[in-house]
Structures are given as structure tokens and as C-alpha cells.
């Protein structure tokens, strides 16, 4: 929408909010008396007239303030829903970035591949090279199966099927294509979004080290 349309929508929002609170028609003088008023009374009257011509508000009687129409109420609600979605999008972006940084911060010290995802949203993993150590060459087929298990997001599907308590460490073993995969994971909450952090690898990983990493992460989140 154009900037001018946004101003009209913002004014409609104020008019309807005050109409709901007061139960009375809302006029330009009252709007000008509000602390956050941005326009002179003449400008407010002009914008109110435009809202009336657009069918958003009407005057119950001459010289009264404005009352929202059904069309105005529908627009008010739709605009609010759009704003909520925009705010949610910003929140999700922040959570994604935080989770990505967490994965990046621990993959270099974890024994295995670090996997993180926001439930029903973004997916990050780092540390495939952790599975390509010299002493794993003889287990190439198992390593390939683990990498496929991660890249095809089957790990996401597996963990998403679980009911998890917040900030509790879980450990399990998954058999996939005759390969036994170790999986350490925990649910954490970031800005009310459920996220999963996990370390995936073969059965020959440093379990104590990985658990210690998780404990440190969970302790830092509980502060």
C-alpha cells in the first residue's frame, strides 16, 4: 500500500480502538487530544472524511464523531492480522539466526554432526567432516548412511515424532539401513519457539564430551 493508505489504516485503527473503549463516536478533536496524535484537527477531519467516503466509518448524526462500519471493522481486523504475521516473521528470523549461531558455536568441538532446527521451520547442520576421520574410512558405508539420514532430514522427522520435556537431555540409538546411529538431543525454547539441538554420529563417539556440551548449553539458557 502507498504511504498515504498506511496513514489512513493507522487512523482507522486508532478510531476503532477508541470506539471500542469508549462506546461513543470518535471525533477529530478527541483524536487530536490523544498524546500520540500526529495531525492537526483540520488534517484529522480531512482523513476522517476520506475514511467515510471509503465506507470505513460513518456519522450517526450531523457534527458527531465517527463510528466504524462493518467494512471498517473487517479492514481493522485484517490489518491487525497482517501486522501480527509481520511481527511473527521478524521473531522467527531472530530465532533462526540464534539457532544457526548456536550450531556454529559447537560443531567444532562436538564429536559428531550438530543438527538444529526450529520445529516446523528452518534446519541447520554442521560437522559432516567430523564423520570423515581417518579411522572411519573402513566404515564408509555406515558413514554414508548417517550423512544421508541427516541430509534427507529423517532425523527431523524422527525427533519431531517425540514428546519432549524442555531442557532435558535425551539419548537414543536409531537403526537406519542396517546402520546404528547415535542421537543426543534436547528441546530448548527461544522466544516461545520450540527448537531442537542434536548431535548425530556413529556408535563410536565421545558420549561424555557431547553430554557435557549439552549440559553447558542448557545451564546457560536457564540463567
C-alpha positions as CSV (number, residue, x, y, z in Angstrom):
1,X,0.0,0.0,0.0
2,X,1.1,3.6,-0.5
3,X,2.3,5.6,2.4
4,X,-0.9,7.6,2.4
5,X,-3.0,4.5,2.6
6,X,-1.0,3.3,5.6
7,X,-1.8,6.6,7.4
8,X,-5.5,6.0,6.8
9,X,-5.2,2.5,8.1
10,X,-3.3,3.7,11.2
11,X,-6.0,6.4,11.8
12,X,-8.8,3.8,11.3
13,X,-7.0,1.6,13.9
14,X,-7.0,4.5,16.4
15,X,-10.6,5.4,15.7
16,X,-11.8,1.8,16.2
17,X,-9.7,1.2,19.3
18,X,-11.2,4.3,20.9
19,X,-14.7,3.5,19.8
20,X,-14.4,0.0,21.4
21,X,-13.0,1.5,24.6
22,X,-15.4,4.5,24.8
23,X,-18.5,3.2,23.1
24,X,-19.1,6.6,21.6
25,X,-18.5,8.2,18.2
26,X,-14.9,9.4,17.8
27,X,-14.2,12.9,16.5
28,X,-11.3,14.9,15.3
29,X,-11.0,17.0,18.5
30,X,-10.8,13.9,20.7
31,X,-8.2,12.3,18.4
32,X,-6.1,15.5,18.5
33,X,-6.2,15.4,22.3
34,X,-4.5,12.0,22.4
35,X,-0.9,12.0,23.5
36,X,0.3,10.3,20.3
37,X,-1.7,12.5,17.9
38,X,0.4,13.3,14.8
39,X,-2.0,15.6,12.9
40,X,-3.8,18.9,13.4
41,X,-7.6,18.8,13.8
42,X,-8.1,20.0,10.2
43,X,-5.9,17.2,8.9
44,X,-7.7,14.7,11.0
45,X,-11.1,15.9,9.7
46,X,-9.8,15.5,6.2
47,X,-8.6,12.0,6.8
48,X,-11.9,11.1,8.6
49,X,-13.8,12.3,5.6
50,X,-11.7,10.1,3.4
51,X,-12.4,7.1,5.6
52,X,-16.1,7.9,5.5
53,X,-16.0,8.1,1.6
54,X,-14.2,4.8,1.6
55,X,-17.0,3.3,3.6
56,X,-14.9,2.6,6.7
57,X,-16.7,4.9,9.1
58,X,-20.0,6.9,9.3
59,X,-21.6,9.7,11.3
60,X,-24.7,8.7,13.2
61,X,-25.8,12.3,13.1
62,X,-24.6,15.7,11.9
63,X,-21.5,17.0,13.6
64,X,-20.9,13.8,15.6
65,X,-17.8,11.8,15.6
66,X,-17.3,8.6,13.5
67,X,-18.4,5.1,14.2
68,X,-16.9,2.1,12.3
69,X,-18.9,0.3,9.6
70,X,-18.8,-3.5,9.1
71,X,-16.4,-2.8,6.2
72,X,-14.2,-0.7,8.6
73,X,-14.2,-3.4,11.2
74,X,-13.3,-6.1,8.7
75,X,-10.4,-3.9,7.4
76,X,-9.3,-3.2,11.0
77,X,-9.2,-6.9,11.8
78,X,-7.5,-7.9,8.6
79,X,-4.8,-5.2,9.0
80,X,-4.2,-6.4,12.6
81,X,-3.7,-10.0,11.4
82,X,-1.2,-8.8,8.8
83,X,0.7,-6.9,11.4
84,X,0.8,-9.9,13.7
85,X,2.1,-12.1,10.8
86,X,4.8,-9.5,10.1
87,X,5.8,-9.4,13.8
88,X,5.9,-13.2,13.8
89,X,8.1,-13.3,10.7
90,X,10.6,-11.0,12.5
91,X,10.6,-13.2,15.6
92,X,11.2,-16.3,13.5
93,X,14.1,-14.7,11.7
94,X,15.7,-13.8,15.0
95,X,15.2,-17.4,16.3
96,X,16.6,-18.9,13.2
97,X,19.7,-16.7,13.4
98,X,20.2,-17.5,17.1
99,X,19.9,-21.3,16.4
100,X,22.3,-21.1,13.5
101,X,24.9,-19.3,15.7
102,X,24.4,-22.0,18.3
103,X,25.1,-24.8,15.8
104,X,28.1,-22.9,14.5
105,X,29.5,-22.4,18.0
106,X,29.6,-26.0,19.0
107,X,30.1,-28.1,15.8
108,X,33.9,-27.7,16.0
109,X,34.1,-29.3,19.5
110,X,31.3,-31.8,19.2
111,X,32.0,-35.4,18.3
112,X,29.5,-35.9,15.5
113,X,27.3,-33.7,13.4
114,X,25.5,-30.9,15.1
115,X,21.9,-30.5,14.0
116,X,19.5,-27.7,14.9
117,X,16.0,-26.9,13.8
118,X,13.1,-24.7,14.7
119,X,10.1,-27.1,14.8
120,X,8.1,-26.8,11.6
121,X,10.7,-24.3,10.2
122,X,14.4,-23.9,9.4
123,X,17.0,-26.7,9.6
124,X,20.8,-26.3,10.1
125,X,23.6,-28.8,10.4
126,X,27.4,-28.6,10.5
127,X,30.1,-31.2,11.1
128,X,29.8,-33.7,8.3
129,X,33.6,-33.6,8.2
130,X,33.6,-34.9,11.8
131,X,32.4,-38.2,10.3
132,X,35.2,-38.4,7.8
133,X,38.1,-39.1,10.2
134,X,40.9,-41.4,9.1
135,X,39.8,-44.1,11.5
136,X,36.3,-44.1,9.9
137,X,37.4,-44.9,6.4
138,X,36.8,-48.6,7.0
139,X,33.2,-47.8,7.9
140,X,32.5,-45.8,4.8
141,X,29.0,-47.4,4.2
142,X,27.9,-46.6,7.7
143,X,29.2,-43.0,7.4
144,X,27.4,-42.6,4.1
145,X,24.1,-43.8,5.7
146,X,24.5,-41.4,8.6
147,X,25.1,-38.5,6.2
148,X,22.0,-39.4,4.2
149,X,20.0,-39.7,7.3
150,X,20.9,-36.1,8.2
151,X,20.7,-34.6,4.7
152,X,17.3,-36.1,3.9
153,X,16.0,-34.7,7.2
154,X,14.9,-38.1,8.5
155,X,16.5,-37.0,11.8
156,X,14.0,-34.1,11.9
157,X,11.0,-36.4,11.3
158,X,12.3,-38.8,14.0
159,X,12.7,-36.2,16.7
160,X,9.5,-34.3,15.7
161,X,7.5,-37.5,16.5
162,X,8.7,-37.4,20.1
163,X,7.1,-35.7,23.1
164,X,10.0,-33.9,24.8
165,X,10.4,-32.0,28.0
166,X,12.1,-28.7,27.8
167,X,15.8,-28.6,28.7
168,X,16.1,-32.3,29.2
169,X,18.9,-34.4,27.5
170,X,17.8,-37.4,25.6
171,X,19.9,-40.2,24.1
172,X,18.8,-42.9,21.7
173,X,20.1,-45.2,19.0
174,X,18.4,-45.4,15.6
175,X,18.8,-48.2,13.1
176,X,18.7,-46.9,9.6
177,X,19.7,-49.0,6.5
178,X,21.4,-51.5,8.9
179,X,23.5,-48.7,10.4
180,X,23.2,-47.9,14.1
181,X,23.2,-44.1,14.6
182,X,23.6,-42.4,18.0
183,X,21.5,-39.4,18.6
184,X,21.8,-37.0,21.5
185,X,19.1,-34.2,21.5
186,X,17.2,-31.7,23.6
187,X,14.3,-29.3,23.2
188,X,15.0,-25.7,24.0
189,X,12.7,-22.7,23.8
190,X,13.7,-19.4,22.2
191,X,11.2,-16.6,22.3
192,X,8.4,-19.1,22.7
193,X,9.5,-21.1,19.7
194,X,10.4,-24.8,20.3
195,X,13.8,-25.7,18.9
196,X,15.8,-28.9,18.8
197,X,19.6,-29.2,19.1
198,X,21.2,-32.5,18.4
199,X,24.5,-34.3,17.9
200,X,24.3,-37.2,15.4
201,X,27.0,-39.8,14.8
202,X,28.1,-43.4,14.8
203,X,28.2,-45.5,17.9
204,X,31.9,-44.7,18.3
205,X,31.5,-41.1,19.6
206,X,32.6,-39.4,22.7
207,X,29.4,-39.6,24.7
208,X,30.7,-37.9,27.8
209,X,32.1,-35.0,25.8
210,X,28.8,-34.5,23.9
211,X,26.7,-34.7,27.1
212,X,29.0,-32.1,28.7
213,X,28.5,-29.8,25.8
214,X,24.7,-30.1,26.1
215,X,24.8,-29.6,29.9
216,X,26.7,-26.4,29.4
217,X,24.2,-25.1,26.8
218,X,21.2,-25.9,28.9
219,X,22.8,-24.3,32.0
220,X,23.5,-21.1,30.1
221,X,19.9,-21.0,28.9
222,X,18.5,-21.4,32.4
223,X,20.4,-18.4,33.8
